[in-house]
Each structure stands twice: as structure tokens, then as C-alpha cells.
């Protein structure tokens, strides 16, 4: 089975027909419009309350069977601000239930364990119009990287001028091509909280520490307040120093952050980013860093830098002393921005450690993994929610008539 999901704002039959002709059978077509995909809110219910099922009962839930059981999934996407637009990003984010929260080592790096026995090939199409060459490469790298983590082969559908299908191979991110150059002292720094979580946000904890330390020199804004987006986007050209702090979501920003990016116009000033992630090695965020460098160029701003910190999941559970030790470098980093206009290189390097897992860490992981130690954090949450017995559920596995197995929730 081949499933084709058209996420574009304006689907056209000609493109769909041409792409269909590249494949050996006619795809099952489904157009999905923006209002049909709710953005992931990071509640992790799909991991710890209803394993394998999202809390939202929208179109993404309806098409989950056709995604999981397909041999190939074709995604037709729009771009915006030099990246996948927020609709396409929301689709990516909402595939999280198809994987476990548990971690395993694959090719020397952390991956989420698979929930299903197999996953479809992923075939991506997007129009290159309006994209610079480096932006096209960053999108390709992101899609390839995401498919690699999803245990799927990745292909790009391209028209130049004939329609072709090209396999994408994982490659290192094209990051650190733009060096920080903002140099003016900052009187006031606008910081946007890009976490989608309604509560228990690690990003919010980081920003509270920054605000407590620097007071009125920083102004915090929460991007969950969508009713204020139009005003904030209007203010952006007049604000000289802006920083976005957010969690890593499927190798990029949460989709609602991308939606806000789409509203911004080029202007003078400086721009910086803080990314926090659950995986310990910061290299997972390098693909997002590459995009942030392109976005800074697009918006014609001076670059403050991108700070990346891994191993943040569970920060809320640490004792106060442990939290303070982790939060201190973020406070110092923002202090360097206020004083010098850009992120201090030594602090960026300190936060980024480890970039990759060392041989010693890999050895310890392999030694301790059989003990179940690395499962405790998630197992305790599953047990608390009476979901532990269902942790390995595969709710969308098809039966012979291609209907999902009945994995209704326990009473």
C-alpha cells in the first residue's frame, strides 16, 4: 500500500498525478488542511497514558493506520521562511506516538526505540521556488535525518524538469556556517518561550532562572499566547535584540514556533536561539542550528549564536542544587549577550558537551542497559497512570483486512 498525504494549502491534480506515475501502484490520496492537524503540546500522553495513541482525536489519528501500515508514504508539503512550513512540521511532530520514549544506541547515538516491526519508506515533495540553495540543502538534510531516526528510507521527489525520485542519505548537518557577529551592548532582550507544554516546561524553568537573575533587562513572551502573535510580529522590526528558547522537537522546532516564524519580516537587529533537548549529545540539534543560521540571514539580522544543551528531560525532578548547577550556564550566557551582544564562545562550548557520545559513555550504556536502569524514568510514569501493562501496545497494527487491532484502553 502507498499512502499519499497532501499537506499543501493548494493541492493540484497535475502534481499528484505526476508523482503517482513514479510509483508502481496508485497511491491512496488524502488532502489534509491546516485546521485538521493540531500541534503537538508535548504532554507525552502518547507515551505514558495511552501508549501509541495521541490525546487528540483529529485527522492525524484517522490516518495513523494508513501511515503505519503503508509500504511507502508520500508527503507533499509547502515551505515557508526557508524551511518546511508549520503544517508539515506539525505532521512530523505528531508521528511521535509511533515510537517509544525508551532510548537505545544506534550507530553510536541515541534513538527512540521502535514501537512497530517495520516502517514505511518516506517520499518527500516540496516546491523549491523562493528557496536559496543552502536552504534546500538544510531541508533535505532535515528530512533525511528525521527519516533515519524514524527507521525509514528517505527519498526526495524532484522536478527538474522531469520528475525524479532520489534517495537521501544521512549526512552531517551544514551548521556553524554563520558566526556570531552582533557586537552592541543590549539594553533589553526579548526572549520567546517556544515550549508547547501547558505545564512542566523545562524551557520555562530555564527562562525563569534567566529572568530572576537579569530582571527588567529581559522581557519574556510565551508563544502559547497566540492571541498576541500579530502584535508581537508587528513589534519585531522595532526590537533590536530577540532570542528564541525552545525544546528540540523531531530534530527541529515545535510547529507552533515555525508558525510564528512565518509571520516575521526582515529588519535590523540581532537574533539568537537556545535549544534544550532530552538526548544527551548536542549534535542532534545541529540540523536545527543550520536552519537557524539560514533564518537569521533571511531576516537580515546579526547573529547572536545558537546555544544547545542536551540531557534536559527530567530537569523538573532534580533537587534544587542540581537544577541550579544546570541552569547557571544559561544565566551566564544571557549575561554575555546583554554585555557583548552575542553568546560567549566558551559558554556555548560548555553547554554543548557532550557533542557526541564518548566510547566510555557508550560502554556504560551497554553495560547498564540490561539492568533496566534507563527505563525507570518512563516506567514510573506509566505505572502512575496505570498504563505500564500497555507500554508495548501497537494500536495501529493492521489485521488481514487492514483494520487496526482492537487495543482499547483498560477500564
NUZAVEX-241354 format. One line per field, with one value per residue (C-alpha): residue in one letter; x negated, y, z. Coordinates in Angstrom, 3 decimals. Each point is the difference from the previous one (the first is absolute). Example, Ala and Ser with C-alpha at 12.3 -4.5 7.8 and 13.67 -1.06 7.14 Angstrom:
BEGIN
resn <- A, S
c1 <- -12.300, -1.370
c2 <- -4.500, 3.440
c3 <- 7.800, -0.660
This chain:
BEGIN
resn <- X, X, X, X, X, X, X, X, X, X, X, X, X, X, X, X, X, X, X, X, X, X, X, X, X, X, X, X, X, X, X, X, X, X, X, X, X, X, X, X, X, X, X, X, X, X, X, X, X, X, X, X, X, X, X, X, X, X, X, X, X, X, X, X, X, X, X, X, X, X, X, X, X, X, X, X, X, X, X, X, X, X, X, X, X, X, X, X, X, X, X, X, X, X, X, X, X, X, X, X, X, X, X, X, X, X, X, X, X, X, X, X, X, X, X, X, X, X, X, X, X, X, X, X, X, X, X, X, X, X, X, X, X, X, X, X, X, X, X, X, X, X, X, X, X, X, X, X, X, X, X, X, X, X, X, X, X, X, X, X, X, X, X, X, X, X, X, X, X, X, X, X, X, X, X, X, X, X, X, X, X, X, X, X, X, X, X, X, X, X, X, X, X, X, X, X, X, X, X, X, X, X, X, X, X, X, X, X, X, X, X, X, X, X, X, X, X, X, X, X, X, X, X, X, X, X, X, X, X, X, X, X, X, X, X, X, X, X, X, X, X, X, X, X, X, X, X, X, X, X, X, X, X, X, X, X, X, X, X, X, X, X, X, X, X, X, X, X, X, X, X, X, X, X, X, X, X, X, X, X, X, X, X, X, X, X, X, X, X, X, X, X, X, X, X, X, X, X, X, X, X, X, X, X, X, X, X, X, X, X, X, X, X, X, X, X, X, X, X, X, X, X, X, X, X, X, X, X, X, X, X, X, X, X, X, X, X, X, X, X, X, X, X, X, X, X, X, X, X, X, X, X, X, X, X, X, X, X, X, X, X, X, X, X, X, X, X, X, X, X, X, X, X, X, X, X, X, X, X, X, X, X, X, X, X, X, X, X, X, X, X, X, X, X, X, X, X, X, X, X, X, X, X, X, X, X, X, X, X, X, X
c1 <- 0.000, -1.153, 1.502, -0.225, 0.697, 0.295, -0.760, -0.136, 2.320, 0.924, -0.027, -0.148, 0.943, -2.875, -2.714, 1.808, 0.372, -3.655, -1.235, 2.342, -1.491, -3.413, 1.354, 1.003, 3.569, 2.509, -0.400, 2.843, 0.500, 0.982, -0.134, -0.573, 0.613, -1.578, 3.035, 0.036, -3.356, -0.307, -3.518, -1.679, 0.147, -2.744, 2.268, -1.551, 3.384, -0.825, -2.938, 1.175, 3.828, 1.290, -3.106, -0.104, 3.074, 0.063, 2.384, 1.408, 2.719, -0.531, -0.991, -3.455, 1.660, 2.215, -2.916, -2.344, 0.918, -0.710, -3.349, -1.228, 1.113, -1.072, -2.972, -0.604, 1.275, -0.111, 0.130, 0.730, -0.994, -0.206, -3.010, -0.250, -2.925, -2.449, 1.308, 2.989, 3.028, 1.748, 2.594, -2.652, -1.907, 3.156, 0.407, -3.566, 0.487, 3.185, -1.781, -1.590, 2.584, -1.339, -3.188, -0.830, -1.385, -2.655, -3.491, -2.401, -3.382, -0.062, -3.250, -1.481, 2.845, 3.295, 3.208, 3.519, 0.866, 2.425, 3.603, 0.764, -1.829, -0.439, 0.448, 0.814, -2.346, 0.489, 0.206, -0.082, 1.052, -0.231, -0.247, -3.441, 1.359, -1.291, -2.632, -3.727, -2.316, -1.144, 3.628, 0.830, -2.966, 1.047, 3.531, -1.395, -2.329, 2.836, 2.269, -2.774, -0.942, 3.602, 0.630, -3.221, 1.241, 3.399, -1.671, 1.287, -1.736, 0.302, 0.551, 0.471, 2.390, -1.374, 0.988, -2.953, 1.556, 0.959, 1.439, -2.591, -0.326, -3.308, -0.999, -1.243, -2.913, -0.680, -2.789, -1.425, 1.904, -1.091, -0.198, -2.503, -0.256, 1.076, -2.099, 1.398, -0.684, 2.450, -2.202, 2.132, 0.827, 3.639, 2.202, 3.039, 0.235, 3.313, 0.124, 2.736, 0.890, 0.590, 1.056, 3.445, 0.450, 2.869, -1.837, -3.287, -1.995, -3.781, -0.329, 2.134, -2.245, -3.074, 1.609, 1.147, -3.592, -1.096, 2.757, -0.689, -3.676, 0.304, 3.297, 1.368, -2.799, 1.906, 3.628, 1.534, 2.761, 1.758, 0.846, 2.958, 1.736, 1.002, 2.404, -3.084, -1.901, 1.177, -1.104, -3.342, -0.697, 0.806, -2.418, -2.813, -1.547, -0.280, -1.627, -3.769, -0.801, 2.202, -0.668, 2.089, -0.258, 1.613, -0.190, -1.206, 3.007, -0.687, -3.334, 1.391, 2.245, 3.534, 2.513, 1.604, -3.413, -0.328, 3.453, -1.199, -3.230, 2.167, 1.404, -3.369, -1.412, -3.653, -1.277, -3.055, -1.087, -1.396, 1.415, -0.977, 1.271, -0.108, 0.857, 0.452, 0.486, 0.466, -2.739, -3.341, -2.120, 0.490, -0.710, 3.682, 0.795, -2.580, 2.595, 2.154, -3.015, -0.660, 3.524, -0.276, -3.076, 1.970, 2.958, -2.268, -1.278, 3.559, 1.072, -3.130, -1.015, -3.341, -0.549, -0.367, -0.606, 1.862, -0.436, 0.750, 0.326, 0.784, 1.188, 2.669, 2.956, 0.709, -1.403, 3.185, -0.704, -3.515, -0.664, -0.352, -3.794, -0.175, 2.358, -2.044, -3.176, 1.666, 1.704, -3.031, -1.667, 3.245, 0.094, -3.641, 0.599, 2.759, -2.242, -2.609, 2.659, 1.072, -3.603, -1.499, 2.930, -0.850, -0.365, -3.464, -1.747, -1.307, 3.533, 1.387, -2.653, 0.720, 3.731, -0.510, -1.954, 0.212, 0.352, -0.227, 0.042, -3.493, -1.224, 0.183, 3.655, 0.879, -1.694, 1.922, 3.281, -0.507, -1.067, 2.962, 2.770, 0.875, 0.665, 2.974, -1.512, 0.625, 3.679, 0.854, 0.827, 2.688, 1.124, 0.870, 2.197, 1.685, 0.648, 1.370, 2.518, 0.903, -1.387, -3.069, 1.650, 0.753, -3.429, -0.763, 3.396, 0.070, 3.437, -0.175, -1.356, 2.273, 1.835, 0.446, 2.836, -2.276, 1.923, -1.908, -0.040, 2.367, -2.277, 2.700, -1.129, 0.286, 2.923
c2 <- 0.000, 3.516, 2.896, 3.552, 2.853, 3.415, 2.649, 2.929, 2.966, -0.320, -3.608, -0.415, -3.167, 0.351, -0.320, -2.841, -1.884, 0.521, -1.211, -2.962, -1.042, -0.400, -2.880, -3.529, 0.319, 2.785, 1.651, 0.453, 3.767, 2.179, 3.794, 1.317, 3.678, 2.095, 0.011, -3.803, -0.418, 1.169, 0.852, -2.351, 1.456, -2.163, -1.643, -3.452, -1.663, -2.095, -1.411, -0.175, -0.041, -1.493, -1.651, 0.443, 2.260, 3.802, 1.802, 1.897, -1.732, 1.883, -0.835, -1.158, -2.687, -0.980, -0.478, -1.721, -3.456, 1.000, 1.443, -2.893, -2.798, 1.564, -1.260, 3.574, 3.342, 2.995, 3.443, 3.106, 3.064, 3.779, 1.994, 3.337, 2.120, -2.425, -3.144, -2.318, 2.026, -0.494, -2.400, -2.414, 0.388, -0.783, -3.199, -1.027, 0.808, -2.028, -3.219, -0.207, -2.562, -2.541, -0.278, -0.712, 2.473, -2.600, 0.636, -2.322, 0.523, -0.193, 0.677, 1.576, 2.455, 0.105, -1.002, -0.661, -3.689, -1.065, -0.908, -1.856, -2.783, 2.026, 3.527, 1.342, 1.658, 3.768, 1.892, 3.796, 2.671, 3.759, 2.851, 1.649, 3.352, 2.789, -2.171, 0.723, -2.922, -0.241, -0.027, -2.900, -1.906, 0.642, -1.255, -3.116, -0.633, 0.419, -2.422, -2.547, 0.259, -0.336, -3.051, -1.558, 0.410, -1.329, -3.166, 0.859, 0.393, 3.548, 1.149, 3.419, 0.519, 2.674, 1.691, 1.363, -0.035, -3.707, -1.639, -2.067, -1.917, 0.339, -1.920, 2.207, -1.217, 1.229, 2.561, 2.429, 3.191, 3.099, 2.063, 2.535, 1.729, 3.306, 1.429, 2.266, 3.606, 2.042, 2.317, 2.718, -0.010, -1.004, 2.189, -2.263, -3.562, -1.428, -3.763, -2.217, -3.249, -2.519, -2.956, -1.385, -1.550, 1.339, -0.913, -1.567, 1.818, -0.259, 3.014, 2.023, -1.096, 1.188, 3.346, 0.557, -0.355, 2.492, 2.462, -0.277, 0.783, 2.792, 1.624, 2.761, -0.433, -3.003, -0.124, -3.481, -0.857, -3.358, -1.142, -1.972, 3.398, -0.061, 2.902, 2.244, -1.273, 2.710, 2.733, -1.667, -0.545, 3.674, 0.982, -2.226, 2.490, 2.559, -2.325, 0.011, -3.235, -3.122, -3.535, -3.163, -2.781, -3.329, -3.787, -2.189, -1.654, -2.701, 1.618, 3.517, 2.551, -0.733, 0.752, 2.969, 1.704, -0.494, 1.544, 3.118, 0.124, 0.157, 3.334, 1.763, 2.536, 0.943, 2.790, 1.387, -1.409, -3.232, -3.490, -2.995, -3.398, -2.379, -3.654, -2.532, -3.707, -3.347, -1.941, 0.641, 0.666, 3.488, -1.082, -0.945, 3.733, 0.829, -0.368, 2.590, 2.228, -0.065, 1.255, 2.723, 1.334, 0.135, 1.641, 2.700, 0.700, 0.118, 2.473, 2.069, 0.074, -0.292, -3.409, -0.389, -3.756, -3.206, -1.621, -3.742, -2.004, -3.725, -2.236, 2.438, -2.416, -0.608, 3.376, 0.614, -3.089, 0.988, 1.446, 3.790, -0.164, -2.184, 2.302, 3.058, -1.592, -0.722, 3.393, 2.111, -0.148, 1.221, 2.968, 0.766, -0.396, 2.608, 2.233, -0.182, 0.994, 2.986, 1.115, -0.770, -0.519, -3.623, -3.375, -0.612, -2.856, -1.700, -0.127, -1.436, -2.721, -0.726, -0.390, -2.176, -2.741, -2.790, 0.621, -3.732, -3.024, -1.020, -3.599, 0.029, 1.087, -2.567, -2.721, 0.978, 0.103, -3.496, -1.233, 1.457, -0.240, -3.643, 1.019, 2.156, 3.066, 2.193, -1.019, 1.141, 3.629, -0.978, -3.208, 1.920, 2.368, -2.913, -1.715, 3.206, 0.196, -3.722, -0.346, -2.142, -3.212, 1.735, 1.545, -2.206, 0.456, 0.289, 1.555, 0.457, -3.385, -1.235, -3.299, -1.938, 2.301, 2.994, 1.065, 0.889, -2.538, 0.725, 1.434, 1.858, 1.489, -1.887, 1.048
c3 <- 0.000, -0.834, 1.966, -1.334, 2.405, -1.634, 2.624, -2.416, 0.302, -3.696, -1.230, -3.768, -1.949, -2.490, 2.642, 1.728, -3.282, -0.974, 3.387, -0.110, -3.345, 1.656, 2.068, -0.852, 1.301, 0.406, 3.397, 2.455, -0.112, 2.953, 0.079, 3.520, 0.676, 2.783, 2.276, -0.049, 1.767, 3.568, 1.139, 2.453, 3.538, 1.486, 2.589, -0.692, 0.526, -3.071, 1.970, 3.607, 0.033, -3.264, -1.512, -3.752, -0.152, -0.065, 2.325, -3.009, -2.020, -3.244, -3.563, 1.115, 2.098, -2.938, -2.386, 2.474, -1.298, -3.606, 1.082, 2.144, -2.339, -3.287, -1.948, -1.111, 1.269, -2.350, 1.604, -2.094, 1.995, -0.156, 1.174, 1.791, 1.247, -1.616, 1.730, 0.128, 0.982, 3.331, -1.426, -1.256, 3.273, 2.001, -2.038, 0.881, 3.677, 0.186, -1.077, 3.470, 1.263, -2.512, 2.065, 3.638, 2.519, 0.784, -1.331, -1.786, -1.636, -3.803, -1.863, 3.126, 0.737, 1.860, -1.776, 1.222, -0.064, -2.705, 0.858, -3.229, -1.822, -3.163, -1.316, -3.468, -2.422, 0.097, -3.310, 0.330, -2.476, 0.416, -2.500, -0.098, -1.169, 2.227, 1.683, -0.028, -0.750, 3.638, 1.147, -2.308, 1.403, 3.602, -0.754, -1.696, 2.923, 2.481, -1.868, -0.408, 3.655, 1.162, -2.168, 1.310, 3.580, -1.106, -1.372, -3.474, -3.315, -1.307, -3.582, -1.507, -2.900, -2.265, -3.256, -2.009, -2.603, 0.003, 3.093, 1.878, 3.246, 1.849, 3.111, 2.830, 2.092, 3.544, 0.142, 2.518, 0.549, -1.893, 3.180, 1.349, -3.379, 1.565, 2.796, 2.735, -0.879, 2.083, 2.051, 1.559, 3.687, 0.522, 2.187, -0.256, -1.303, -1.214, 0.677, -1.443, 1.764, -2.797, 2.172, -0.861, 3.457, 2.062, 3.211, 1.079, -2.667, 0.305, -2.288, 2.418, 2.882, -1.909, -0.818, 3.568, 1.188, -2.683, 0.912, 3.734, -0.615, -2.571, 0.982, -2.214, -2.550, -1.403, -1.130, -0.167, -2.474, -0.244, -3.534, 1.341, 0.191, -3.664, 0.437, 0.364, -3.031, -2.394, 2.388, 0.722, -3.715, -0.583, 2.777, -1.261, -2.473, 2.803, 2.556, -0.271, 1.869, -0.131, 1.200, -0.377, 2.622, -0.831, 0.285, -2.855, -1.662, -2.598, -0.898, -0.370, 1.672, 1.261, -2.742, 1.754, 0.130, -3.759, -0.435, 1.822, -2.023, -3.135, 1.195, 0.400, -2.467, -0.691, 2.235, 1.704, 3.341, 1.387, 0.367, 2.126, 1.093, 2.970, -0.629, 2.785, -0.695, 1.721, -1.804, 1.720, -3.098, -1.435, -3.587, -0.360, -0.118, -2.669, -2.778, 1.717, 0.597, -3.752, -0.626, 2.637, -1.779, -3.265, 1.732, 1.424, -3.519, -1.363, 2.648, -0.699, 3.650, 1.764, 1.573, 3.762, -0.232, 0.807, 3.421, 0.222, 3.197, 0.137, 2.823, 1.197, 0.193, 3.690, 1.083, 2.007, 2.122, 1.030, 3.459, 0.210, 0.185, -3.120, -1.882, 0.926, -1.355, -3.365, -0.228, 0.922, -3.474, -1.634, 2.376, -0.743, -3.749, -0.046, 2.098, -2.755, -2.568, 2.075, 0.459, -3.422, -2.377, -0.748, 1.704, 1.456, -1.839, 3.197, 1.409, -3.242, 0.114, 3.668, -0.582, -3.073, 1.792, -0.913, -3.720, -0.658, 2.283, 1.049, -0.047, 3.780, 0.042, -2.648, 2.041, 3.147, -1.902, -1.388, 3.427, 1.887, -2.625, 0.857, 3.625, -1.046, 1.659, -3.049, -0.082, 3.527, -0.814, -2.513, 1.750, 3.160, -1.981, -1.786, 3.333, 1.517, -2.861, 0.121, -3.513, 0.672, -1.242, -3.316, -0.525, -3.020, -1.660, -3.787, -0.422, -3.757, -1.051, -2.766, -0.103, -3.239, -1.087, 0.735, 3.083, 3.139, 2.810, 2.883, 2.661, 1.901, 3.265, 3.254, 2.155
